Amino acid sequence: MENMEQLQPTEQESSQALDPEPNSVNGGVARHMPTQRREVAAQALKELWQELKLEGEPLIFSSPMQRKVQLEHHPLVLDKLVANGSQHKKPLFGQLLSWELLSAPAYAHGIAATGEVGVLLKADMQRQADIGERGTIPAAPYSWMRYTFYDGWKALSVYFYDSDTSDTLILSAIPNGCQDEWLAFLKLLDEIYEIIWRDTRRSSIEIIGGSHELADVIKSASFGDVLLNADTLEHVASQRRIFDKEMLSRYESLRVPRLRKVLLIGPPGSGKTTLLKAEGAYHAEKGGSVYYVCPPPYNRNTSAWQQLTYVLQMAAESRLPTLILVEDFELFVSNPSELQQVLNTLDGVATPDNPAGTLLLATSNDPEKIDQRIRDRPGRIDALIEIGLVEDTDLAIRFLKHFLGSAYNEKEHAPVASQLLKQPGSHFREVCLAAAMRALERGSTEVTSEDLLWAQDTILTGRAIAAEPERFTPIPAHKRGGYFGRKH
């Protein structure tokens, strides 16, 4: 985004009134030496220091940039620091007593005079807000500020867009000898920012690389929609133990990064995605942070693995119990050129360590496509859990109850359940829907066992036909009839 200050030239670029610009004479030829905006800002800080009658000679320097937000110019962060100071009996080193927004002095020639905030940020103050976002926060304004510290000394600062370097810049003026306390002040601001960022991540569901509407889909998910046998559900639920304090302490004592990687494997339609969404909703309800990672489009510069690595690092930095959900895990680890990075990140020198624990819960329909050094090596994948076909009659009956709803009749439908086995859960859904459609065609709202068996037979027949490639092989040209039935 272009800055208004970038678009509007400063007075020193259009007026001779400034004229602090010296002339250099080289070989008898006068050469014009333009004054940089940074020099103008620094000179204005010095003049403002004297105008406000602050003590001592100012030490003027470029303050280090923090995060993606200039924290010492952000009112929200400054107010929180001042409020924190009033809660301590003894102020911390670098504690701010008060701050004041100043008008841009006339001799600054328009630098940081508009109060422009540049962009709107997400609630976590880390990234630019998207269209339709809620809870947004303005970025730090380009501004002039005066700070008062508990020890009685004062400081000045200006935050502006430097069109000479096409970058933002902050210059600070403090009494000589107060530099250590100024840096401690910046550290306190950084700690407050961490708290704000962490609080916004609690109970959040963030979609990386996909539609943000998926977050609402996950929030509305429930274990009531998960129809799996009890042993499988218990095995998956036990992986959440990574978030227990005792388990985190055990990982730490073994000097193992607190990251657990679990892969759910099984055929399409077996319920892996439904389980993933339910786990995401459950974790968010418990106050944890949830990321759902989608592979980026092929035309993006970022690879799927780089996107997942970024999220793993974000989880470690959050220091919150974090659940990372990934579908089709084989797509994230299939690039041969990234294999060594994958190995190092999953269990090696580059493994991110989250003190609060991170659980990576991934799925795969084709686990054989995952390199054996990843799939079969404990520590890179900690647990492989199969979400298989429905092979239990009691579970089949549960599927019929779920998908038939109020139309389910125990005496009518339960005897059919055993004939629907060896199929994924999605098959039961389609059988029930097709049977309901057939019942409506007969003019009835009651689904019979005959309707279910008819639907089963129709679906299986369709699959069998689709599996016969010779049915769809084009007839060679020399065996086809020509125009109007004539052969050539």
Order of alpha helices (4+ residues) and beta strands (2+ residues): alpha-alpha-beta-beta-alpha-beta-alpha-beta-beta-beta-beta-beta-beta-alpha-beta-alpha-alpha-alpha-beta-alpha-beta-alpha-beta-alpha-beta-alpha-beta-alpha-alpha-alpha-alpha
